[in-house]
């Protein structure tokens, strides 16, 4: 792992590209099926850069080179010839349920790995590296404004600052005593709802309130104050939440991208990729559940995309005759 006192450059991670090429040198591409090449590209090539990605933003040129190597290996390119790349990389790198092959986009994966560091710092990790980062960069005490970068800061801290908005949008709070959570600036009412995201004029005297400040002298929600300017549906949602109580302990930070509230790189990757869940098709779900060899599934995947190298397709590419030599029809 290179220890750098400056922004990383492509040459600093040439060893990663060399490792990927070293893996390929031991494989004979022409003796592997398309399914076999896809499996190796996913399970081996993608794993090589993960370790340096955990603590560095790898330069785009380096990631592009690894993606290029993956594409060439998957479609069977070699030094002497370039093969037919039937499906675009944009499609190949989508999840299987939306028509892709599930290969990861390494630039997005790199960001998800860095987000894990941001999550650890913000959630109060006591690891030595986290304490050092807090001691060096925590300039004010307001959590929402903690992540600020200066030109002289390290490249890692700048990357954390850049990714902070995406991280903050997915932090959900489970209310305990209500003393740590901003009533309007943080997500605690329900996932996906933050009052500051709504077009609401928050009274000046209420802007810095914590959730604990929304409780009246009787220990109930102060609906008299809330009803004055909050939308009715938001107030109704607040009513369903238990009133903050010191006996419930501290507020708990949860990750809204996973079912158990724990941060995972996989859920961060899915969030950053922003794949359209509405695009899921039963066809793809059924395809990958078929009890058949992987090479058959991948053949059917190509068939469903309409990308088999038929005579008609070769003719559209300017190669050969579109007619079948047996039935004399276009195929």
Buried (B, 14 or more C-beta within 10 A) or exposed (E): EEEEEEEBEBEBBEBBBEEBBEBBEEBEBEEBBBBBBBBBBBEBBBEBBBEBBBBBBBBEEBBEBBBEBBBBBBBBBEEEEEEEBBBEBEBBBBBBBBBBBBBBBBBBBBBBBBBBBBBBBBBEBEEEEBEEBBEEBEEEEEBEEBBEBEEEBBBBBBBBBBBBEBBBBBBBBBBBBBBBBBBBBBBBBBEEBBBBEEEEEBEEEBEEBBBBBBBEEEEEBEBEBBEEEBEEEBBEBBEEBEBBBEEBEBBBBBBBBBEEEEBBBEBBBBBBBEBEEEEBEEEBEEBBEEEEEBEEBBBBBBEEEEBEEBBBBBBEEEEEEBBEEEEEEEB
